């Protein structure tokens, strides 16, 4: 048991290093604050009202996805961007409105598959996702130019941009996925099959479960981003104990499931109209 505790502590230390490397400090900008608050609001809706607004959630997701596809299409086909984005978003949301159950079933499969895949990739040594101990040459922006580098360049020299970190992390994850053998793929494939079976037998119930889980994660991540952006000192405390935000997310998820289960089991009674007296009519 003592050895297991040491392994857990080492894994936690690697997780802290992982977070420090891939999550640079976030500046307090309107985009960060508004985006974080929107994530909190949407997450809470998914946690506490996911079963009631599941079709609306699917349509909203389809609208965003269609807008992104329209944007990519406008770049490839060299057509007006706003029109293509609007048309693609509206078209996909209309399709999603009619076929939202298929979208929920697909989401059930993908969510369980993704959770199992992340478990397979992260249960080992997280140090393989970190750079080697060898010093790497980091290009200094503004070098060779007259005058000092701008404030944005100085921040980029100290902390890489978040988009660059995402691409770097995605590349490392893709490399690790390519190295997984057949035995390692058994768990994700089995999870995908289980997600399909659960979607077939209890689609709405299982959709409430994983929508609430995603919502709890969104709410905690959005809230953490806003807090760390406005109070930078809080970032070190969050990274020192990353299991605390995870525990809060799990607790929020369980509370939401409990309340939604009670609402589904005990629907509100419809007030009956008083019966008319035949003698008075």
C-alpha positions as CSV (number, residue, x, y, z in Angstrom):
1,X,0.0,0.0,0.0
2,X,2.9,2.4,0.8
3,X,4.4,1.7,-2.7
4,X,1.0,2.5,-4.3
5,X,0.9,5.8,-2.4
6,X,4.3,6.7,-3.7
7,X,3.3,5.9,-7.3
8,X,0.2,8.1,-6.9
9,X,2.4,10.9,-5.6
10,X,4.8,10.6,-8.5
11,X,1.9,10.6,-10.9
12,X,0.5,13.7,-9.3
13,X,3.9,15.4,-9.6
14,X,4.0,14.5,-13.3
15,X,0.5,15.9,-13.7
16,X,1.6,19.2,-12.1
17,X,4.5,19.4,-14.5
18,X,2.2,18.6,-17.4
19,X,-0.1,21.4,-16.5
20,X,2.7,23.9,-16.0
21,X,4.2,23.1,-19.4
22,X,1.0,23.0,-21.5
23,X,-1.1,25.7,-19.7
24,X,0.7,29.1,-19.8
25,X,-0.6,32.0,-17.8
26,X,-3.9,33.4,-19.1
27,X,-4.3,37.2,-19.5
28,X,-7.4,38.9,-18.2
29,X,-9.0,39.9,-21.5
30,X,-12.6,40.4,-22.5
31,X,-12.4,37.2,-24.6
32,X,-11.1,35.1,-21.7
33,X,-13.6,36.5,-19.2
34,X,-16.6,36.4,-21.4
35,X,-15.7,33.0,-22.8
36,X,-15.1,31.6,-19.3
37,X,-18.4,32.9,-18.0
38,X,-20.2,31.5,-21.0
39,X,-18.5,28.1,-20.4
40,X,-19.7,28.2,-16.7
41,X,-23.2,29.1,-17.7
42,X,-23.5,26.4,-20.5
43,X,-21.9,23.9,-18.2
44,X,-24.3,24.5,-15.4
45,X,-27.2,24.2,-17.8
46,X,-25.9,20.8,-19.0
47,X,-25.4,19.7,-15.4
48,X,-28.8,20.6,-14.1
49,X,-31.0,20.8,-17.2
50,X,-29.3,18.5,-19.7
51,X,-32.2,16.1,-19.9
52,X,-34.7,18.8,-20.5
53,X,-32.9,20.7,-23.2
54,X,-31.1,17.9,-24.9
55,X,-32.5,18.7,-28.4
56,X,-31.6,22.4,-27.9
57,X,-28.1,21.4,-26.8
58,X,-27.6,19.3,-29.9
59,X,-28.9,22.0,-32.2
60,X,-26.5,24.6,-30.6
61,X,-23.6,22.2,-31.0
62,X,-24.6,21.6,-34.7
63,X,-24.8,25.4,-35.2
64,X,-21.3,25.9,-33.9
65,X,-19.9,22.9,-35.8
66,X,-21.7,24.0,-39.0
67,X,-20.3,27.5,-38.7
68,X,-16.7,26.1,-38.3
69,X,-17.2,23.9,-41.3
70,X,-18.6,26.8,-43.3
71,X,-15.5,28.9,-42.3
72,X,-13.2,26.2,-43.5
73,X,-15.1,25.7,-46.7
74,X,-15.0,29.5,-47.4
75,X,-11.2,29.4,-47.2
76,X,-10.9,26.3,-49.4
77,X,-13.4,27.4,-52.0
78,X,-12.6,31.1,-51.8
79,X,-16.2,32.2,-51.2
80,X,-17.7,34.9,-48.9
81,X,-17.1,33.8,-45.4
82,X,-20.1,35.2,-43.4
83,X,-22.6,33.8,-45.9
84,X,-21.0,30.4,-46.0
85,X,-20.7,30.3,-42.2
86,X,-24.4,31.2,-41.7
87,X,-25.7,28.8,-44.3
88,X,-23.7,25.9,-43.1
89,X,-24.6,26.5,-39.5
90,X,-28.3,26.9,-40.1
91,X,-28.4,23.8,-42.4
92,X,-26.6,21.6,-40.0
93,X,-28.7,22.8,-37.0
94,X,-31.9,22.0,-39.0
95,X,-30.6,18.5,-39.7
96,X,-29.7,18.1,-36.1
97,X,-33.2,19.1,-35.0
98,X,-34.7,16.2,-36.9
99,X,-32.0,13.7,-36.1
100,X,-30.9,14.7,-32.6
101,X,-31.3,11.2,-31.2
102,X,-28.6,10.0,-33.6
103,X,-26.4,12.8,-32.5
104,X,-26.9,11.8,-28.9
105,X,-26.1,8.2,-29.7
106,X,-22.9,9.1,-31.5
107,X,-21.9,11.3,-28.6
108,X,-22.5,8.4,-26.2
109,X,-20.1,6.3,-28.2
110,X,-17.5,9.0,-28.6
111,X,-17.5,10.1,-25.0
112,X,-16.9,6.7,-23.6
113,X,-14.3,6.0,-26.2
114,X,-12.5,9.2,-25.5
115,X,-12.5,8.6,-21.7
116,X,-11.1,5.2,-22.1
117,X,-8.5,6.4,-24.6
118,X,-7.4,9.2,-22.3
119,X,-7.1,6.6,-19.5
120,X,-4.9,4.4,-21.6
121,X,-2.7,7.3,-22.6
122,X,-2.4,8.9,-19.2
123,X,-2.2,5.9,-16.8
124,X,1.5,5.5,-17.5
125,X,4.3,7.9,-17.1
126,X,3.2,11.4,-18.0
127,X,6.8,12.5,-18.4
128,X,6.7,11.1,-22.0
129,X,4.5,14.1,-22.9
130,X,7.0,16.6,-21.4
131,X,10.1,17.8,-23.2
132,X,13.4,16.1,-22.5
133,X,15.8,17.5,-20.0
134,X,18.1,18.7,-22.8
135,X,18.0,22.4,-23.4
136,X,16.2,23.4,-26.6
137,X,16.8,26.6,-28.5
138,X,13.8,28.8,-28.3
139,X,13.6,31.5,-31.0
140,X,13.5,34.9,-29.5
141,X,10.9,37.1,-31.2
142,X,12.1,40.5,-32.1
143,X,15.8,39.4,-32.2
144,X,17.8,41.2,-34.9
145,X,15.4,44.1,-35.0
146,X,16.1,47.6,-33.9
147,X,14.6,48.5,-30.5
148,X,13.0,46.4,-27.9
149,X,10.5,43.6,-28.5
150,X,6.8,44.4,-28.0
151,X,5.0,43.3,-24.8
152,X,3.2,40.6,-26.8
153,X,6.6,39.3,-28.1
154,X,8.1,39.3,-24.6
155,X,5.1,37.3,-23.3
156,X,5.5,34.9,-26.2
157,X,9.2,34.5,-25.4
158,X,8.4,33.7,-21.7
159,X,5.3,31.5,-22.3
160,X,4.4,29.9,-25.6
161,X,1.1,30.7,-27.1
162,X,-1.8,28.5,-26.1
163,X,-2.6,27.5,-29.7
164,X,1.0,26.4,-30.2
165,X,0.8,24.4,-27.0
166,X,-2.4,22.7,-28.1
167,X,-0.8,21.7,-31.4
168,X,2.2,20.4,-29.6
169,X,0.2,18.4,-27.2
170,X,-2.0,17.0,-30.0
171,X,1.1,15.9,-31.8
172,X,2.5,14.1,-28.8
173,X,-0.9,12.4,-28.2
174,X,-1.1,11.3,-31.8
175,X,2.4,9.8,-31.6
176,X,1.5,7.9,-28.4
177,X,-1.7,6.6,-30.1
178,X,0.3,5.3,-33.0
179,X,2.5,3.3,-30.5
180,X,-0.5,1.6,-28.8
181,X,-0.6,-2.1,-29.5
182,X,-3.7,-4.2,-30.1
183,X,-4.0,-5.1,-26.4
184,X,-4.0,-1.4,-25.5
185,X,-6.8,-0.7,-27.9
186,X,-9.1,-3.3,-26.3
187,X,-10.3,-0.9,-23.5
188,X,-11.2,2.0,-25.8
189,X,-13.0,-0.2,-28.3
190,X,-14.9,-2.0,-25.5
191,X,-15.9,1.4,-24.1
192,X,-17.2,2.5,-27.5
193,X,-19.3,-0.7,-27.8
194,X,-20.6,-0.2,-24.3
195,X,-21.6,3.4,-25.3
196,X,-23.4,2.1,-28.3
197,X,-25.3,-0.5,-26.2
198,X,-26.3,2.1,-23.6
199,X,-27.4,4.5,-26.3
200,X,-29.6,1.7,-27.7
201,X,-31.2,0.6,-24.5
202,X,-31.3,3.9,-22.5
203,X,-30.4,6.8,-24.8
204,X,-32.0,9.6,-22.8
205,X,-30.8,8.4,-19.4
206,X,-27.3,7.9,-20.6
207,X,-27.3,11.2,-22.5
208,X,-28.1,13.0,-19.2
209,X,-25.1,11.2,-17.6
210,X,-22.5,12.2,-20.1
211,X,-23.9,15.6,-20.8
212,X,-23.8,16.4,-17.1
213,X,-20.2,15.2,-16.9
214,X,-19.1,17.4,-19.9
215,X,-21.0,20.3,-18.3
216,X,-19.3,19.9,-15.0
217,X,-15.9,19.9,-16.7
218,X,-16.8,23.0,-18.7
219,X,-18.0,24.9,-15.7
220,X,-14.9,24.1,-13.6
221,X,-12.5,24.9,-16.5
222,X,-14.3,28.1,-17.4
223,X,-14.4,29.3,-13.8
224,X,-10.8,28.4,-13.2
225,X,-9.7,30.3,-16.3
226,X,-11.5,33.4,-15.2
227,X,-10.2,33.2,-11.7
228,X,-6.6,32.5,-12.7
229,X,-6.7,35.3,-15.3
230,X,-7.9,37.9,-12.8
231,X,-5.9,36.6,-9.8
232,X,-2.7,35.1,-11.2
233,X,-1.4,33.9,-7.8
234,X,-4.4,31.5,-7.7
235,X,-2.9,29.6,-10.6
236,X,-0.1,28.2,-8.5
237,X,-2.5,27.0,-5.9
238,X,-4.7,25.3,-8.5
239,X,-1.7,23.5,-10.1
240,X,-0.4,22.5,-6.7
241,X,-3.6,20.5,-6.0
242,X,-5.2,19.7,-9.4
243,X,-7.3,17.0,-7.8
244,X,-9.4,19.5,-6.0
245,X,-11.0,21.1,-9.1
246,X,-11.5,17.5,-10.4
247,X,-13.3,16.5,-7.1
248,X,-15.4,19.7,-7.3
249,X,-16.4,18.8,-10.9
250,X,-17.3,15.2,-9.9
251,X,-19.4,16.5,-6.9
252,X,-21.2,19.0,-9.1
253,X,-21.9,16.3,-11.6
254,X,-23.4,14.0,-9.0
255,X,-25.6,16.7,-7.5
256,X,-26.9,17.5,-11.0
257,X,-27.7,13.8,-11.7
258,X,-29.5,13.5,-8.3
259,X,-31.6,16.6,-8.9
260,X,-32.5,15.6,-12.5
261,X,-33.3,12.1,-11.3
262,X,-35.7,13.5,-8.7
263,X,-37.3,15.8,-11.2
264,X,-37.9,12.9,-13.6
265,X,-39.2,10.6,-10.9
266,X,-41.5,13.1,-9.3
267,X,-43.0,15.4,-12.0
268,X,-44.9,18.4,-10.9
269,X,-48.6,17.7,-10.5
270,X,-50.9,19.6,-12.8
271,X,-53.5,21.6,-10.9
272,X,-57.0,20.3,-11.6
273,X,-59.7,22.7,-12.5
274,X,-62.6,22.8,-10.0
275,X,-65.5,20.7,-11.2
276,X,-68.6,22.7,-12.2
277,X,-71.8,22.2,-10.3
278,X,-74.4,20.8,-12.8
279,X,-77.2,22.6,-10.9
280,X,-75.5,26.0,-11.5
281,X,-75.1,25.4,-15.2
